Amino acid sequence: MKKFHYKYIIPTTIMLVVIFVACKQSFLNKQPIGTLNQNILANQSGVQGLLIGAYSLLDGEGGNNTGWGSAASNWVYGSVCADDAYKGSDPSDQGDILSLETFTANSTNSYPAQKWAACYDGVQRANEVLRVLKIATGISAADATEFTAEARFLRGHYHFELKKVFGNVPYIDETVTDTTSRNSVNNVDASGNYVNIWPQIEADFQYAMQNLPAVQPQIGRANKYAAEAFLAKVYMFEGKYAQAKPLYDDLIQNGVTAGGVKYALVKYYSNFNPATRNSAESVFAVQMAVNDGSATSAGAPNGNYGDILNFPYGGGPGACCGFFNPSQSLANAYKTDPVTGLPLLNTYFNGPNVSDSTNLYTGTLDPRIDWAIGRPGIPYLDWGPHPGAAWIRNVAADGVFSPKKNVYAQSQIGVYTSTENYWGATELVANNVNLIRFSDVLLLAAECEAQLGNLGTALNYVNQVRARAADPTGWVYKNASYDATSSTYAPQTTPADNYKVGLYPSFANQAAALQAIQMERYLELSMEGHRFFDLVRWGIAKNVINNYFNTDKIAKATLLPVGAQFVAGKSELFPIPQTQIDILNADGKIHLKQNPGY
């Protein structure tokens, strides 16, 4: 395990000189070609290179950190630590995930240390852009404002990630360097109370929203509406619904992608298909690439290294490593009422299990299940029917499902997958990680409206998302060919299962609306790293997760016996790395205080 020192919280940023060239997919896929001092970088190309370096850590990999604990998808913290998925593989493989999954982790767990290091490295790279801008020459006022806005967007994002995962974290701005006294880096005030960094995160996204253009010359760059979406989401985490509402109104009415395309819902699986990435539904995504020279040696390639473990084991795409298996609880959540086609909000975890050969559910299902989960006997893109246990590393611990949103079609091998000489080349994919997509915006807007008592508007937004799911042209079909260029099957004759999706006729009251919206986020955004953070901000994590431990077939058999339990007042946050606490507090003062319960 790497030891992360104080300099890694606020490291001296590696100076990147990168020629800023527009490219078809993204301006991020550039390699550093030198290490230079600040004065040499104080010009247009130098600042642009530094900005690219700040963007490059959006995937959580590189710099001082390479690991799966810092993956952009947050698959460990957001999904495995909720009721989305099991760790997968054998119980002993990547055991630090198991202790996080069961809420028995301590402050020496290597995974939070990776997340901490990657995010603060990203913060410092963004800050280096701002520092160099202050001494740069030959940069127009307009460009300086643009660079500042993008750097502050990135700084806001990295701090937002830290806030979601760790809660009580220091905010680091451009005045803090590795030569600055540790007194500038604190998560507590003079009275020993945790500091609140939400205002600084808000300010970064506000500046970005006010100063970024609506359209960017490169698709991977943040635009005005991406900043607005992040600011609105921050407000939702804070419960500031009145402040979030006008932002969501604007996003839904006027929002466009960085390429200038108006936000819209597309075919559901188009959001997870490398051939159809950066669609009208992509508000902001981490840009991934393969066969660009980044996978020629050990390190962190650009092909979504953070999810390299998360493929079927023993066959199909990747052929390794059997992690991140969708849970039985998640599969059961896609059950629908056979008459209305609505979710079984309070009873989905009761009765027969979906795709369980010993107690098979034969009722109706939401079709999104077969885009989120690889299920036995159901077409798995163009790989043929999912073979069940043959693709599972440890059925007793992992169940019989495989992840699907991060994989690729067989017809895409060599085009959107790596052909370079790398230990896990078949797991490197040019499949973007969606940080915010338009359906996420619609459902957060629905939640915001419901919290403000506007149930009709909330209903409209939820039903827009459900209407997309109900469209049979976007379903999975048996005895059909999968077209990876359009994320569809043909002929569309026999649905892969008994699908039925209905729209909500009304919401009886605010409580009913919020319950429906919470369930819709579970169904729509499953396996995308959102679930744990949603449960925590809704204040229902303890009940939902402990119920999962007691009712889910696999969790009850494998996680409860090793002490799995969500403890209110502790488990909402992950432990701050002990190495960072020891180093920052080495002067005998408390600068960095551990989260409660650890």
C-alpha positions in Angstrom: 0.0 0.0 0.0 1.3 3.5 -0.8 1.8 5.9 2.0 0.3 9.3 1.3 2.1 12.2 2.9 1.3 15.8 3.6 2.7 16.8 0.2 0.1 14.6 -1.4 -2.8 16.6 0.2 -1.3 19.8 -1.2 1.4 18.5 -3.6 3.6 20.6 -5.7 1.8 20.0 -9.0 3.6 18.3 -11.8 4.0 21.0 -14.4 2.4 19.9 -17.7 3.3 21.5 -21.0 0.8 20.2 -23.4 0.0 21.6 -26.8 -3.6 22.6 -26.7 -5.1 21.1 -29.9 -8.8 20.6 -30.7 -9.6 17.0 -31.3 -12.7 15.1 -32.4 -13.6 13.5 -29.1 -11.9 15.5 -26.3 -9.1 17.9 -25.4 -8.1 15.7 -22.4 -6.3 12.8 -24.2 -2.9 14.4 -24.2 0.2 13.1 -22.5 2.6 15.3 -20.3 5.9 15.9 -22.1 7.9 17.7 -19.5 8.4 19.1 -16.1 9.1 22.8 -15.9 8.9 25.7 -13.5 6.0 28.1 -13.0 7.5 31.0 -14.9 8.1 29.0 -18.0 4.4 28.0 -17.9 3.1 31.5 -17.4 1.8 31.9 -20.9 -1.2 30.8 -23.0 0.0 27.3 -23.9 1.4 26.7 -20.4 -1.8 27.5 -18.6 -3.8 25.5 -21.1 -1.5 22.5 -20.4 -2.0 22.9 -16.7 -5.7 23.0 -17.2 -5.6 19.8 -19.2 -3.7 18.3 -16.3 -6.5 19.3 -13.9 -9.1 17.7 -16.2 -7.0 14.5 -16.6 -7.7 13.5 -13.0 -11.4 13.4 -13.4 -11.1 9.7 -13.9 -9.5 9.4 -10.5 -6.3 7.9 -11.9 -2.8 9.2 -12.4 -0.4 11.6 -10.8 0.4 10.3 -7.3 -2.4 7.8 -7.4 -3.5 4.7 -9.3 -6.2 2.5 -7.8 -9.8 1.4 -7.9 -10.7 3.3 -4.7 -10.6 6.5 -6.7 -12.6 5.5 -9.7 -14.7 8.2 -11.3 -17.8 6.0 -11.2 -17.7 5.7 -7.4 -18.7 2.1 -7.9 -17.3 1.1 -4.4 -18.7 4.0 -2.3 -21.9 4.8 -4.2 -23.1 1.3 -5.3 -21.3 -1.6 -3.4 -21.8 0.3 -0.1 -25.5 0.6 -0.9 -28.0 -2.0 -2.2 -26.9 -1.8 -5.8 -24.2 -4.4 -5.9 -22.0 -6.9 -4.2 -18.2 -6.5 -4.1 -17.9 -9.5 -6.3 -14.9 -11.8 -7.0 -13.8 -14.0 -4.0 -14.3 -12.5 -0.5 -10.6 -12.2 0.1 -9.8 -10.4 -3.2 -9.6 -6.7 -2.6 -10.7 -7.3 1.0 -10.6 -3.5 1.8 -13.8 -3.3 -0.3 -15.5 -5.9 1.8 -14.9 -4.0 5.0 -16.3 -0.9 3.4 -19.3 -2.8 2.1 -20.1 -4.1 5.6 -19.3 -0.8 7.3 -16.5 -2.4 9.4 -13.7 -0.4 7.8 -11.2 1.6 9.8 -9.0 4.6 9.0 -6.2 2.5 7.5 -8.3 1.2 4.7 -6.5 1.8 1.4 -9.5 2.7 -0.7 -10.5 5.9 1.0 -6.8 6.8 1.0 -6.8 6.5 -2.8 -10.0 8.7 -3.1 -8.5 11.3 -0.8 -5.2 11.5 -2.6 -6.8 11.6 -6.1 -9.3 14.4 -5.3 -6.8 16.6 -3.5 -4.3 16.1 -6.3 -7.1 17.3 -8.6 -7.7 20.3 -6.3 -4.1 21.2 -6.4 -3.9 20.9 -10.2 -6.8 23.3 -10.5 -5.2 25.6 -8.0 -2.0 25.6 -10.0 -3.9 26.9 -13.0 -5.1 29.8 -10.9 -1.6 30.5 -9.4 0.1 30.6 -12.8 -2.6 32.7 -14.3 -1.7 35.5 -11.8 1.8 35.8 -13.3 1.0 34.8 -16.9 1.6 37.2 -19.8 0.1 37.3 -23.2 -3.3 36.0 -22.2 -6.4 38.0 -23.0 -8.8 39.0 -20.3 -11.5 36.8 -21.9 -9.2 33.8 -22.0 -8.1 34.4 -18.4 -11.7 34.4 -17.2 -12.4 31.2 -19.2 -9.4 29.4 -17.7 -10.3 30.6 -14.2 -13.9 29.4 -14.6 -12.9 26.0 -15.8 -10.3 25.6 -13.0 -12.9 26.6 -10.4 -15.4 24.2 -11.9 -12.9 21.4 -11.5 -11.9 22.5 -8.0 -15.6 22.6 -7.0 -16.1 19.1 -8.4 -13.1 17.6 -6.6 -14.2 19.2 -3.3 -17.8 18.0 -3.9 -16.5 14.4 -4.3 -14.5 14.8 -1.0 -17.5 16.2 0.7 -19.8 13.4 -0.4 -17.4 10.7 0.6 -15.7 12.1 3.8 -18.0 14.9 4.8 -15.6 16.8 7.1 -12.8 17.9 4.8 -10.6 21.0 4.4 -11.2 23.4 1.6 -7.9 24.2 -0.3 -7.7 27.3 -2.5 -4.9 28.6 -4.6 -3.2 30.4 -1.7 -2.3 27.1 -0.1 1.0 25.5 -1.4 3.4 22.9 -0.1 5.3 25.7 1.6 2.3 27.1 3.4 1.9 26.4 7.1 -0.3 23.4 7.9 -2.4 26.0 9.8 -4.0 26.8 6.5 -5.3 23.2 6.1 -8.0 22.5 8.7 -11.3 20.6 8.9 -12.0 22.1 12.3 -12.3 25.7 13.7 -10.6 27.2 16.7 -13.3 25.6 18.9 -12.7 22.1 17.5 -16.0 22.1 15.5 -16.0 20.7 12.0 -15.8 23.5 9.3 -18.5 23.7 6.6 -17.1 24.0 3.1 -20.4 24.0 1.3 -20.2 27.8 0.8 -16.8 27.6 -1.0 -18.0 24.7 -3.2 -21.1 26.8 -4.1 -18.9 29.8 -4.9 -16.7 27.8 -7.3 -19.6 26.5 -9.2 -21.4 29.9 -9.2 -18.3 31.5 -10.7 -18.1 28.8 -13.3 -21.8 29.0 -14.2 -21.5 32.8 -14.6 -18.4 32.8 -16.7 -18.3 29.7 -18.8 -19.8 29.7 -22.4 -22.8 27.6 -23.3 -20.8 25.9 -26.1 -17.2 24.8 -26.0 -14.8 24.0 -28.8 -14.0 20.6 -27.3 -16.7 18.3 -26.1 -15.0 17.2 -22.9 -14.8 20.7 -21.4 -17.3 22.0 -18.8 -19.8 24.6 -20.1 -22.1 27.0 -18.3 -24.9 24.4 -18.0 -22.6 21.7 -16.6 -21.6 24.1 -13.8 -25.3 25.0 -13.3 -26.2 21.3 -12.9 -23.4 20.8 -10.4 -24.4 23.9 -8.4 -28.0 22.7 -8.4 -27.0 19.3 -7.1 -24.9 20.9 -4.4 -28.0 22.8 -3.3 -30.0 19.5 -3.3 -27.4 18.0 -1.0 -27.8 21.0 1.3 -31.6 21.0 1.2 -31.7 24.4 -0.5 -34.6 23.6 -2.7 -35.7 27.3 -3.4 -32.2 28.0 -4.6 -32.0 24.9 -6.8 -35.4 25.4 -8.5 -34.5 28.3 -10.8 -31.4 26.5 -11.9 -33.3 23.3 -12.8 -35.9 25.4 -14.6 -33.2 26.9 -16.7 -31.4 23.6 -17.3 -34.6 21.9 -18.5 -35.7 24.8 -20.7 -32.5 26.0 -22.1 -29.6 23.6 -21.2 -27.3 22.4 -24.0 -24.3 20.1 -24.1 -20.8 21.5 -24.6 -21.3 20.7 -28.2 -24.4 22.9 -28.4 -27.1 20.2 -28.5 -30.2 20.8 -26.4 -30.5 18.4 -23.5 -32.8 15.5 -24.2 -33.4 11.8 -23.2 -31.9 9.4 -25.8 -32.2 5.6 -26.0 -31.4 4.4 -22.5 -28.4 2.3 -23.2 -26.9 5.0 -25.5 -25.7 6.5 -22.3 -23.4 3.5 -21.7 -22.4 2.7 -25.2 -18.9 4.0 -26.3 -20.2 4.4 -29.8 -22.9 6.9 -28.7 -21.2 8.8 -25.9 -21.5 12.5 -25.5 -25.1 12.4 -26.6 -27.9 15.0 -25.9 -28.3 13.3 -22.5 -24.7 13.9 -21.4 -24.5 16.9 -19.1 -21.0 16.2 -18.0 -18.9 13.1 -18.5 -15.4 11.9 -17.9 -13.9 11.4 -21.3 -12.2 8.0 -21.9 -9.9 6.8 -24.7 -8.1 3.7 -25.8 -5.2 3.0 -28.2 -3.7 6.4 -27.6 -0.4 5.2 -26.2 -1.4 5.4 -22.5 -1.6 1.7 -22.0 1.9 0.7 -23.1 3.3 0.3 -19.5 2.1 0.0 -15.9 0.2 3.0 -14.7 -3.2 4.4 -15.3 -4.4 4.3 -18.9 -7.1 6.6 -20.2 -9.5 3.6 -20.9 -11.5 3.8 -17.7 -9.0 2.1 -15.5 -11.1 2.7 -12.4 -13.6 0.1 -13.6 -11.1 -2.4 -15.0 -12.1 -5.1 -12.5 -15.8 -4.9 -13.3 -16.3 -7.5 -16.1 -17.7 -11.0 -16.2 -15.3 -13.7 -15.1 -14.4 -16.4 -17.5 -16.1 -15.2 -20.6 -17.8 -12.4 -22.5 -16.4 -8.8 -22.5 -13.1 -8.5 -20.6 -13.1 -12.1 -19.3 -11.9 -10.7 -15.9 -12.2 -10.0 -13.0 -15.7 -10.8 -11.7 -16.2 -7.7 -9.4 -19.2 -5.4 -9.0 -22.1 -8.0 -9.4 -25.6 -6.4 -9.3 -27.5 -7.4 -6.2 -30.6 -9.6 -6.0 -32.2 -6.6 -4.2 -31.6 -4.4 -7.2 -33.0 -7.0 -9.6 -36.1 -7.3 -7.4 -36.6 -3.5 -7.4 -37.4 -3.8 -11.1 -40.6 -5.7 -10.4 -43.8 -3.8 -11.5 -47.4 -4.1 -10.8 -49.0 -6.3 -13.5 -51.9 -3.9 -14.0 -50.4 -0.4 -13.6 -46.8 -1.1 -14.5 -45.7 1.0 -11.5 -42.9 -0.1 -9.1 -43.7 -2.2 -6.1 -42.5 0.6 -3.8 -42.9 -1.2 -0.4 -42.9 -4.9 -1.4 -40.4 -5.5 -4.1 -38.0 -7.3 -1.7 -40.8 -9.8 -0.7 -41.8 -13.0 -2.5 -40.0 -14.7 -5.3 -36.6 -13.4 -6.5 -36.0 -12.3 -10.1 -33.9 -14.8 -12.0 -33.7 -17.1 -9.0 -33.9 -20.7 -10.2 -35.1 -22.0 -6.8 -37.9 -19.4 -6.3 -38.5 -17.8 -9.7 -40.4 -14.5 -10.1 -42.7 -14.7 -13.1 -44.4 -11.3 -12.9 -43.8 -8.1 -14.9 -40.6 -6.1 -14.9 -39.3 -2.7 -15.8 -37.2 -3.2 -19.0 -34.4 -1.1 -17.6 -33.4 -4.2 -15.7 -31.8 -5.8 -18.8 -29.7 -2.7 -19.6 -28.4 -2.5 -16.0 -28.0 -6.1 -15.2 -26.7 -9.1 -17.1 -29.2 -11.9 -16.2 -29.1 -15.6 -17.0 -30.7 -16.4 -20.3 -31.2 -12.7 -21.3 -29.3 -11.3 -24.3 -26.1 -9.6 -23.2 -25.6 -7.1 -26.0 -24.2 -9.2 -29.0 -22.4 -11.7 -26.7 -25.4 -14.0 -26.8 -27.6 -15.0 -23.8 -25.9 -14.4 -20.4 -24.8 -17.9 -19.2 -25.3 -17.2 -15.5 -22.9 -19.0 -13.2 -20.4 -19.6 -16.0 -19.5 -15.9 -15.9 -19.5 -15.6 -12.1 -16.3 -16.0 -10.1 -17.9 -17.1 -6.8 -21.7 -17.7 -7.0 -22.2 -18.0 -3.3 -20.7 -14.5 -2.7 -21.6 -12.9 -6.0 -25.0 -14.2 -7.1 -25.6 -14.9 -10.8 -25.7 -11.3 -12.3 -23.0 -9.4 -14.2 -22.6 -5.6 -14.6 -23.6 -4.2 -17.9 -23.4 -0.4 -18.0 -19.6 -0.4 -18.2 -19.0 -3.1 -20.8 -18.8 -3.2 -24.6 -20.3 -5.1 -27.4 -18.4 -7.9 -29.1 -18.6 -6.0 -32.3 -16.7 -3.1 -30.7 -13.5 -5.0 -29.8 -10.4 -3.3 -31.1 -12.3 -0.1 -31.8 -13.5 1.0 -28.4 -11.3 -1.5 -26.5 -7.5 -1.4 -26.1 -5.2 -3.4 -28.3 -2.1 -2.2 -26.5 0.4 -4.3 -24.5 -1.2 -4.0 -21.1 -2.0 -6.5 -18.4 -5.7 -5.8 -18.6 -6.1 -4.5 -22.2 -9.4 -6.3 -22.7 -10.9 -4.4 -19.8 -9.8 -1.0 -21.0 -12.7 0.7 -22.7 -13.4 4.1 -24.3 -16.7 4.3 -22.4 -17.3 7.6 -20.7 -18.3 7.8 -17.1 -21.4 10.0 -16.8 -21.1 12.3 -13.8 -24.5 14.0 -14.5 -26.9 13.0 -17.3 -30.2 14.7 -18.2 -32.4 12.0 -16.5 -30.5 12.7 -13.3 -31.3 16.4 -13.8 -35.0 15.6 -14.4 -35.3 13.5 -11.3 -33.5 15.9 -9.1 -35.7 18.7 -10.4 -38.7 16.5 -9.6 -37.5 16.0 -6.1 -36.9 19.7 -5.8 -40.5 20.5 -7.0 -42.0 17.9 -4.7 -40.1 19.4 -1.7 -41.5 22.8 -2.6 -45.1 21.4 -2.9 -45.3 21.5 -6.8 -46.5 18.0 -7.2 -47.8 18.4 -10.8 -44.4 19.5 -12.1 -42.7 16.8 -10.2 -45.1 14.2 -11.7 -44.3 15.5 -15.2 -40.5 15.1 -14.8 -40.8 11.6 -13.3 -43.1 10.5 -16.1 -40.8 11.8 -18.7 -38.1 9.4 -17.5 -40.7 6.6 -17.2 -42.0 7.2 -20.7 -38.6 6.7 -22.1 -38.4 3.3 -20.2 -41.9 2.4 -21.6 -40.9 2.9 -25.2 -40.6 -0.6 -26.7 -38.1 0.5 -29.3 -35.6 0.8 -26.5 -36.1 -2.7 -25.0 -34.0 -5.8 -25.1 -35.4 -8.5 -27.4 -34.8 -12.3 -27.8 -33.9 -13.9 -31.1 -32.6 -10.5 -32.3 -29.4 -8.9 -33.3 -27.9 -6.1 -31.3 -26.8 -3.0 -33.2 -24.0 -1.2 -31.3 -24.3 1.9 -33.5 -27.8 2.6 -32.2 -28.0 0.6 -28.9 -31.1 -1.3 -30.2 -32.2 -4.8 -31.1 -33.8 -6.0 -34.3 -36.2 -7.5 -35.0 -38.3 -6.2 -32.1 -40.7 -9.1 -32.0 -40.2 -11.0 -28.7 -39.3 -8.9 -25.6 -36.6 -10.6 -23.5 -39.0 -10.7 -20.5 -42.4 -9.7 -19.4 -41.9 -6.0 -19.5 -44.5 -3.5 -18.3 -44.0 0.2 -17.4 -46.7 2.6 -16.6 -46.8 6.3 -15.8 -47.9 7.7 -12.5 -51.5 9.2 -12.8 -50.9 11.5 -9.9 -49.1 11.9 -6.6 -51.5 11.8 -3.7 -49.3 14.0 -1.4 -45.7 15.1 -0.9 -44.7 11.9 0.9 -46.0 9.7 -1.9 -44.2 11.9 -4.5 -40.9 11.7 -2.7 -41.1 8.0 -2.3 -41.8 7.5 -6.0 -39.0 9.8 -7.0 -36.5 8.0 -4.7 -37.5 4.7 -6.2 -37.2 6.1 -9.7 -33.6 7.2 -9.0 -32.8 3.7 -7.8 -34.2 2.2 -11.1 -32.9 4.8 -13.5 -29.4 5.4 -12.0 -28.6 1.9 -10.7 -24.9 0.8 -10.9 -23.8 4.4 -11.6 -22.4 5.2 -8.1 -25.2 7.5 -6.9 -27.3 5.3 -4.6 -25.4 5.5 -1.3 -25.1 9.3 -1.5 -28.8 9.6 -2.2 -29.8 7.4 0.7 -27.6 9.4 3.0 -28.9 12.8 1.9 -32.5 11.5 2.2 -31.8 10.4 5.8 -33.0 6.8 5.1 -29.6 5.0 4.7 -29.8 3.1 8.0 -33.2 1.6 7.4 -32.7 0.8 3.7 -29.2 -0.7 4.0 -29.9 -2.7 7.1 -33.1 -4.0 5.6 -31.0 -5.0 2.6 -28.6 -6.9 4.8 -31.5 -8.8 6.3 -33.5 -9.5 3.2 -31.2 -9.8 0.2 -30.4 -13.4 -0.5 -26.6 -13.0 -0.9 -26.1 -10.2 1.6 -28.0 -12.1 4.3 -25.9 -15.2 3.7 -22.4 -13.6 3.3 -22.4 -10.1 4.7 -24.4 -10.4 7.9 -22.2 -13.2 9.2 -19.2 -10.9 9.1 -20.8 -8.1 11.0 -22.4 -6.0 8.3 -24.4 -3.1 9.9 -25.0 0.5 9.0 -24.6 2.6 12.2 -26.4 5.9 12.2 -24.1 8.8 13.1 -21.0 7.0 11.7 -21.6 5.1 8.5 -22.9 8.1 6.6 -19.3 9.1 6.1 -16.1 7.1 5.3 -13.0 7.3 7.5 -10.5 10.0 6.8 -7.1 8.3 6.1 -5.1 8.0 9.3 -1.9 8.8 7.5 -3.2 12.2 6.7 -4.3 12.8 10.2 -1.0 11.8 11.7 1.0 14.0 9.3 -1.2 17.1 9.6 -1.4 16.9 13.4 2.3 16.2 13.9 2.8 19.6 15.5 0.6 18.6 18.4 -2.4 20.6 17.2 -5.7 19.2 15.7 -5.8 20.4 12.2 -7.5 17.3 10.8 -10.1 15.6 13.0 -11.4 12.1 12.3 -15.0 11.6 11.4 -17.3 10.5 14.3 -17.2 6.8 15.2 -13.8 6.0 13.7 
